[in-house]
Amino acid sequence: MHFSRTQWLCASLSLLVFAGLALGEAGLWPLEAFDRAITDAVPALRTETLNLLMLAVTALGDTRFLVFVAFTTVLALLAAKAWREALLFGTAFTLMPLIVKFLKMTISRPRPTVDLYGGVESFSFPSGHATNSALIYGALALLALAVFRKLPGRLLALAFGVLAIMIAVSRIYLGAHWPSDTLAGLALASLMLTCVSAIQDELRLPEAARFVPVVLILITAAFPLYLLIALPEARELYTALHPE
């Protein structure tokens, strides 16, 4: 694995952000004041239209949908006989949820909305939605940049980047996470993606170019169907949207 100067800078910044937020959670600086200042301002912004939009956005980061996206991506790489690439992305997709669960259990931070989930998922730091979404959609952004080296690749990468940020924002809006949870998740995903990109530079991803559009088509087609299942559940789950 060879890191360029830019990759070293990105990895260092990501690690610094995550470590700073973790230290704040440990009480070494007033992280709670930062979180509450933002969280307390959110209810005034909620509208029925925005509620629906945020529920749809957050569904793109649901575990079930992300598993489908990750599985489809790895299958496409295998179909392209990009064995090392499939192993690289598959390993990253598998490791990250385990890391998130370990951190949740270790830090054990309560969510803004209590009793939202059970077990390990009842803990808040870092946001699994933000971390895993940023990793998987970020991986698709790396693939887009690798196989479409000009404007189309850049536009696709930008779209995936915006999507990851929007999913993180949706978690705050829905009362599922503190702002620092989502920032920590984005930083953690950025660190993993930087490592992936350093390895990817040595691989030959353009050979898989013809399969990337197939992945995008499958994701686009599957999401409306998934939303039909997920939206009614989400309306009931996120009680912050309809306080008594």
N, C-alpha and C positions, 0 to 999 in steps of 0.2 A: 504494500500500500504506500503510495507516494502522495503527500499533501503539497499542493501548490501554496504560494503565499496567501492567496485569497481564501483557500480552504482552511489554512491554519487560522486566519483571522476570524473566519466564520465560526469555526469550532470553538475557538477561545472565547468569542463573544457569547455564543450560546451557553457554554459552560459557566461563564461569569454570571449571566442573567439567571440561570437556574440556581446556581449556588447562592446568589444574593437573595432570591425569593425564599429559598429553603432556610436561610439564616434568619430572614424576617419572620417566617413561620415559627422558628425556634425562639423568637422573642428578642433577637439582638437588634432589631430596629422596628419601628411602629408600622408593620405591614397591615395590621387590622384596620388602622385609621385610613390607609390608602384604599383598602378593599371596601370598607363601609361607605366612604365618600361616593364611590361609583355605584355600589349596589343600592344605596338609599335613594339615588336619583333615578333609577330605572323605572319604578312604578308609574311615575308621571309621564313616561314616554310611551306606555303601552296603549295600543288601539287594537280593535278587532282585526283590522287588515294586517297590522304588523305582527300580531300574535300568530296569525295563520302563516305568514311568511317565515317567521322564525321557527315554527313547528316543522315546516317543510325543509328548511335549511338544516335544522338539527337532525332530521331523519337521515340526511346524507352521511351523517357521522355515527349513526346507530351501529352497534356491533354486528347485527345481522347483515346490514347492507354492506358494511366494510369488508366482512368476510367474503361476500359475493364479489366485490370489486377486486380484492386481493387474489382470490382464487382464479378469477377470470384473467387477471394480468399474468399470473404465473403460468396458467395454461397456455396463454397466447405465446409466451416466451418458449415454452416447451414445444409448441407446435412449430415455432420457427427454428427449432433445434438450437436455441440459444441456451445451452445447458447451464453454463456458468452464471449467466445472467439470471436465469430462473432460480438457481440456488441462492444467489446473492440477495435478490429481492424477497424470496420466500423466507430466508433466514431472518432478515430484518423485520418482516411482517410478523413472524412468530415470536421473536425476542421482545419486541416493544411492549406488547400487552403484559408479558411476564414482568418486565421491569416496572411498568406502571403499577401493577398489583402489589409488587414488593414495596414500592415507595408509599403507596396508600396505607398498607398495613404498618409500615415503619413509622410514618408521620401521624397517621390516624386523625386527620383534621375533619371536624364535622362540616357537613354541607350547609349552605345558607338556608335551604329548605330541608328540615329534618324528616327522616323516615321516607325519603324519596326512593331509595333503593335499600336492599338488604345486603348482609355479608360484607365482603371487602368493598363493594361498590357504594356502601353507605359513607365511605370516606371520600374526601374532596380533593386532596392534593397529591399528585397533579390531576388535571382533567383527562380522563381516558378518551373522551370524545375529541378534545382538542389535539391530544398527542397522536392518537392512532390515525385520525383524519389527516393531520398535517403530514404524517409519515407516508401514508398510502397515496394520497393525492399529490404529495410532493414527489413521490417516486414516479408517478405518471407524468409529472412535469419534467423530471429528468429524462424519462423515456422520450417525451415529445421533443425535447431539445436535442437529444441524441439522434433521433431518426428523421426529424424535420429541422434541418440546421438553419433555415432562414426564418422569414417572418411567421409562417404558420406555426412553427415550433415555439417561437417566442410568445405568440398570442395564446396558444394552448397552455403553456407554462404559466403565463400570467393569470389565465382563468382559473387554473388549479390552485394557484397561490391565493387568489382572492377568495375562492371557495373555502380553503382551510381557515382563513381569517374570519370569514363570515360564520363558520361553524363554531369557532371559539367565541365570537360575540353572542351567538344564539344561546350558548350555555349560561352566560351572564344574564341575558334578557329573561330567560325562562326560570331563573332562580335556582338553577342546578349547580352553579359553581360561583366561587368568588373570582374576581378578575385575575388575581395572582395565580389561581389554579390554571387558568387557561394560558396565561403568559408562560408559566412553567412548562406546560404541555407543548407549546409551540417551540420553546427553547430546546426541550428534550428531543423533539422530532427533528429540529434543525441540526442538532449534534449528530444524530443517527444518519440523517440524509447527507451530511457532509462526509461522513465516513464512507457511505455507500457511493457517493459521487467520486471519491478518491479512488475507489476500486474500479468503478464503472469506466473511468478514463482509460483503463487498460483493456477493456473489453470491446467487442465489436457489435454494439447494439444496432447500428443501421441495417444489419441483416434481418432484423425483426420488423422493419418499417411497415410492411404490408399488413401486419397483424395489429398495429396500434389503432387504426380506424375501426377494426372489428371490436376491440375492447370498448372504445368510445360509444359505438352504436349499441352494444349490449347494455352498457351502463345507462345510457339515455333511455333505452326501451324499458329496462327493468324498474327504473325509479318510480314512474307513475303507478305501476302495479304495486310496488312496495308501499308507496304512500297511502294507497287505499287500505292497506292492512294497518300501517303504523299510525296514521293520523288520529283515528278514534281513540286508540290506546294513549297517545301522547296528550290529547285534550284532557283526559282524566288524570294522567300521571302528574303533569306539571301544575300543581295546585296554586303556584304563585300567580298564575294567570287569572284565577277566579277566587280571590280571597273572600272570606265571609265578612 
